[in-house]
Amino acid sequence: MPRFAANLSLLFTECAPLDRFAAARAAGFQGCELLFPYDHAAADLAQAAEAAALPVVLINTPGGNWAGGERGVAAIAGCEARFRDEFDQALAMAEALGAGLLHVLAGVLPGLAEGVAARTTYVDNLRWAAARAAASNPALRLTIEPINGHDMPGYFLRDFAEAQAILAEIAAPNLGLQFDAYHAQRITGGARAAWDDLDMMPLHVQVAGVPGRHEPQSGEIDFPAFFTQLHTGGYAGWVSGEYHPKRGTTEGLGWLREASRG
């Protein structure tokens, strides 16, 4: 069965940030991801991860002014210089943490009319980022992720076919797809069918229940069947729990114990 990682930005928030690594390891997770680690010293995070024997598998590029509605700037025309500066910051953080994956946030468009310019900007920025990463950290792979418009209105990348078309156009060996079952369910109405319809194997998978974005153990998605689907289909990457615990984190980990037994 897949290897499971914990999103430490959403899980184990009962603990101080540096204590979450040990808590996740004790709970049975084998790895972790961090949405935005930039408020902490990279050395402190790396030390906590190493002490817990819990590798950091993925981080995001900076999100910008999150409270103000920003969600990255990779697809925002006019922000190319800022994107490059923030990408270099993310590259340094990923290398310091030993993360093998870096999710490049596309951004929320200021208006529908920006779509054509946004696609050109996005492709150009991704092409540059892939080359930059290959030269700086050959082991690092970049991901892009379709995100549903209900949770994140205006986000540029919200379609799996378009994501795959962009990846095929750029054709960089270190750039691939990130598949979030929660977003896939909200976008298509069927996460498992969406997985089967993919033309390429994703580099990373995230899970959360629909509705509510709580534990991946109830609701619209049959997660035991989905995990089996990943395994039998040859997926060899990480599966990360990226959800909001309905109660406490540890109280809701029955899904992990069940999946790990499988």
C-alpha positions, -999 to 999 in steps of 0.1 A, spaced: 0 0 0 11 36 -4 34 55 20 15 80 41 26 115 50 10 141 73 4 177 63 19 193 94 4 227 86 -31 212 91 -25 181 113 -12 180 149 -18 217 154 -24 207 191 14 207 192 40 234 187 52 235 151 86 218 158 69 192 180 46 180 152 72 159 135 76 136 165 39 135 170 33 125 134 59 98 135 45 84 168 11 83 152 23 61 123 31 85 95 62 79 75 67 114 60 53 149 61 46 179 40 46 216 49 25 242 32 45 273 39 76 267 61 90 301 55 82 316 89 106 292 105 143 288 103 151 260 78 178 246 102 152 242 130 127 224 108 154 202 93 166 193 128 131 185 141 124 163 110 157 144 113 152 139 151 118 124 144 130 103 114 102 119 94 113 131 60 98 163 45 85 151 12 68 183 -2 66 220 4 48 248 -16 62 279 -32 53 310 -12 16 318 -12 20 356 -8 -6 376 10 -30 347 19 -54 368 39 -56 393 10 -65 365 -14 -32 357 -30 -24 321 -38 10 324 -54 19 343 -86 31 318 -112 2 326 -136 -1 363 -128 12 385 -157 34 413 -145 47 393 -115 74 374 -132 103 390 -113 85 383 -80 78 348 -90 115 342 -97 126 357 -64 101 336 -45 109 305 -64 146 308 -55 135 312 -19 115 280 -22 144 262 -39 167 270 -10 141 259 16 134 226 -3 171 219 -4 176 227 33 148 204 43 157 176 18 122 178 3 119 160 -30 88 178 -43 80 215 -47 44 225 -55 43 256 -76 12 276 -68 -4 292 -99 -23 321 -83 -58 336 -83 -65 357 -114 -77 393 -110 -104 388 -136 -117 363 -162 -102 384 -190 -68 376 -177 -70 339 -188 -50 340 -220 -22 361 -206 -22 340 -175 -17 307 -194 13 322 -213 28 336 -181 22 303 -163 39 282 -190 68 306 -193 73 306 -155 70 269 -152 95 263 -180 120 287 -164 114 271 -129 120 236 -143 153 246 -158 163 265 -127 155 236 -104 173 211 -127 205 232 -125 202 239 -88 189 206 -73 187 178 -99 169 155 -74 140 180 -69 107 176 -89 81 203 -93 44 198 -92 13 216 -104 -21 209 -89 -57 216 -101 -77 232 -73 -114 235 -72 -131 268 -77 -156 263 -49 -128 264 -22 -105 288 -42 -125 310 -66 -105 324 -94 -75 300 -91 -60 296 -125 -54 259 -126 -87 241 -120 -89 214 -147 -70 181 -150 -71 181 -188 -56 216 -189 -29 207 -163 -19 177 -184 -19 197 -216 4 223 -199 28 196 -187 29 180 -221 36 213 -237 65 221 -214 77 184 -214 102 189 -186 113 157 -169 113 173 -134 78 187 -137 46 167 -130 11 165 -117 -1 166 -81 -34 149 -76 -56 159 -46 -85 135 -43 -106 162 -25 -101 187 -53 -107 160 -79 -140 151 -63 -151 187 -61 -140 194 -97 -153 163 -115 -177 147 -91 -157 114 -91 -121 113 -78 -116 77 -86 -128 81 -121 -107 112 -125 -77 91 -115 -85 65 -141 -88 92 -168 -53 106 -163 -29 103 -191 2 105 -168 12 91 -134 10 119 -107 41 126 -86 22 132 -54 -13 125 -40 -32 142 -12 -64 131 4 -93 145 24 -130 136 28 -158 152 8 -178 171 21 -160 191 48 -124 184 40 -121 162 71 -106 128 76 -104 106 45 -127 79 59 -163 89 50 -184 108 26 -184 108 -12 -150 90 -18 -145 53 -11 -109 57 3 -101 20 9 -110 14 -27 -90 45 -38 -59 34 -19 -62 0 -35 -66 17 -69 -34 36 -64 -15 4 -53 -28 -18 -81 -22 10 -107 14 12 -98 15 45 -80 48 45 -59 47 80 -45 35 95 -12 -1 99 -1 -5 129 22 -34 136 46 -41 172 39 -73 178 58 -89 196 88 -94 171 117 -130 170 127 -120 167 163 -84 161 175 -58 148 151 -50 115 168 -87 108 175 -93 108 137 -65 85 126 -85 54 123 -83 57 85 -45 56 87 -44 25 109 -69 8 85 -50 18 54 -16 8 69 -30 -27 76 -40 -30 40 
